[in-house]
């Protein structure tokens, strides 16, 4: 058996595999976002999106209420660049008008201070969708972390989302503003 691992070809294989894995970007170990959104509206092409990444932060509504904003994306997000944009611009729109969410479908949830999910927005491929209602189940909603799930089902839209992540540190100063 020892001879098997000493062959040059096998050693080269393990070296290449190890180096390839070193360059693979990975989500934070304590961060997970998953779920799906399916839209089957009459007259529209059916749409199905599977979410794989999550980013969250605290913001303030125009009514001066604190909310947790959770964004789930079908592609990996650059958390560091998104946090820097929020620190600089102090507005959620910095993420939507910048390059951060340009090439991906994403869902955004707003969670109030009492843990109620206020709304769901979907954008990216096809029509944008905003819904109120749905069923949220929050396990954690602190100043540092958010964990939970959200589901919404009607005749056109079906969403089942799960998320768990630390909140981005958007720094001191004026709060990040939302448009709703």
C-alpha positions in Angstrom: 0.0 0.0 0.0 2.9 2.4 0.8 4.1 2.0 -2.8 0.8 3.2 -4.2 1.2 6.7 -2.6 4.8 7.0 -3.7 4.1 6.9 -7.4 5.0 10.2 -9.1 1.7 10.5 -11.0 -0.3 10.2 -7.8 1.9 12.7 -6.0 1.5 15.1 -8.8 -2.3 14.6 -8.8 -2.5 15.4 -5.0 -0.3 18.4 -5.4 -2.4 19.9 -8.2 -5.7 19.1 -6.3 -4.3 20.8 -3.2 -3.2 23.9 -5.1 -6.6 24.1 -6.9 -8.5 24.0 -3.7 -6.3 26.7 -2.2 -7.5 29.2 -4.8 -11.2 28.3 -4.4 -13.1 31.2 -2.8 -15.3 29.9 0.1 -18.1 31.5 2.0 -17.5 32.2 5.7 -17.8 29.0 7.7 -20.6 30.6 9.8 -22.6 31.9 6.8 -25.2 30.0 4.8 -28.0 31.1 2.5 -30.1 28.8 0.5 -33.5 28.3 -1.0 -35.5 28.8 -4.2 -37.9 31.2 -5.9 -40.2 30.0 -8.6 -42.5 32.3 -10.6 -45.1 30.9 -13.0 -47.1 34.0 -13.9 -49.5 33.6 -16.9 -48.0 35.1 -20.0 -44.5 35.1 -18.6 -41.7 32.7 -19.2 -41.4 30.4 -16.1 -38.6 31.4 -13.8 -36.7 29.3 -11.2 -33.8 30.6 -9.1 -31.8 28.7 -6.5 -30.0 30.9 -3.9 -26.6 30.0 -2.6 -25.1 33.0 -0.8 -26.2 35.5 1.9 -25.2 39.0 3.1 -26.9 41.0 5.8 -26.6 44.3 7.6 -28.5 46.8 9.7 -30.2 49.8 8.1 -32.7 52.5 8.9 -36.1 53.1 7.1 -37.4 56.6 6.2 -39.6 56.2 9.3 -36.3 56.0 11.4 -37.0 52.4 12.3 -34.0 49.9 12.5 -34.3 46.9 10.2 -32.0 44.0 9.3 -31.6 43.7 5.5 -30.9 40.1 4.3 -29.8 39.6 0.7 -29.7 36.1 -0.9 -28.0 35.6 -4.2 -27.7 32.8 -6.8 -24.0 33.6 -7.2 -21.2 34.3 -4.6 -21.2 37.9 -3.4 -18.2 40.0 -2.6 -19.0 40.7 1.0 -15.9 42.9 1.6 -16.7 45.1 -1.4 -20.4 45.3 -0.5 -19.5 46.3 3.1 -17.1 49.0 1.8 -19.8 50.4 -0.5 -22.3 50.6 2.4 -19.7 52.3 4.6 -19.0 54.9 1.9 -22.5 55.6 0.5 -24.6 54.9 3.7 -27.5 53.7 1.5 -28.8 50.3 0.4 -29.0 51.6 -3.2 -25.2 51.5 -3.3 -25.5 47.8 -3.7 -28.2 47.9 -6.3 -26.6 50.6 -8.5 -23.1 49.4 -8.2 -21.6 46.2 -9.7 -22.3 44.0 -6.7 -25.7 42.5 -7.8 -25.5 43.2 -11.5 -25.0 39.7 -12.9 -27.1 37.7 -10.4 -30.7 37.2 -9.4 -31.2 38.1 -5.7 -33.8 38.3 -3.0 -33.9 40.9 -0.3 -35.8 40.6 3.0 -36.4 43.4 5.5 -36.8 42.3 9.1 -38.1 44.8 11.7 -36.9 45.1 15.3 -39.6 42.8 16.6 -38.4 40.0 14.2 -41.3 40.4 11.7 -40.3 40.1 8.0 -41.8 43.2 6.5 -41.3 42.3 2.9 -39.6 40.4 0.1 -38.1 41.8 -3.1 -36.8 39.8 -6.0 -34.7 41.2 -8.8 -32.3 40.0 -11.4 -33.8 37.9 -14.1 -37.1 38.8 -15.6 -39.6 41.0 -13.8 -38.9 42.5 -10.4 -41.3 41.3 -7.7 -42.2 42.8 -4.3 -44.5 41.0 -1.9 -45.7 41.7 1.6 -46.8 38.9 3.9 -45.3 35.4 3.9 -44.2 33.3 6.8 -41.0 34.1 8.6 -39.3 32.1 11.3 -36.4 33.9 13.0 -34.1 32.0 15.3 -31.6 34.8 15.8 -31.9 38.6 15.1 -29.3 40.4 17.1 -27.0 43.3 16.4 -24.4 40.9 15.2 -26.2 37.9 13.6 -29.4 36.9 11.8 -30.7 33.3 11.3 -34.1 32.1 10.1 -36.3 31.2 7.2 -39.0 32.8 5.0 -41.7 31.2 2.8 -44.4 32.6 0.6 -46.7 30.7 -1.7 -49.5 32.0 -4.0 -50.7 31.1 -7.4 -47.7 32.8 -9.2 -44.9 32.9 -6.7 -43.3 30.3 -4.5 -40.4 31.1 -2.2 -38.6 29.0 0.4 -35.5 30.7 1.8 -33.1 29.9 4.7 -30.3 32.2 5.9 -27.7 32.4 8.7 -25.0 34.9 8.7 -23.1 37.5 10.8 -24.1 41.1 10.0 -21.7 43.2 8.0 -20.0 45.9 10.1 -21.0 49.0 8.2 -19.1 51.2 10.6 -20.0 54.2 12.8 -21.7 57.3 11.7 -25.0 57.9 10.1 -27.1 54.8 9.6 -27.4 53.0 6.2 -30.7 54.2 4.6 -33.3 52.1 3.0 -35.9 53.4 0.5 -38.8 51.6 2.3 
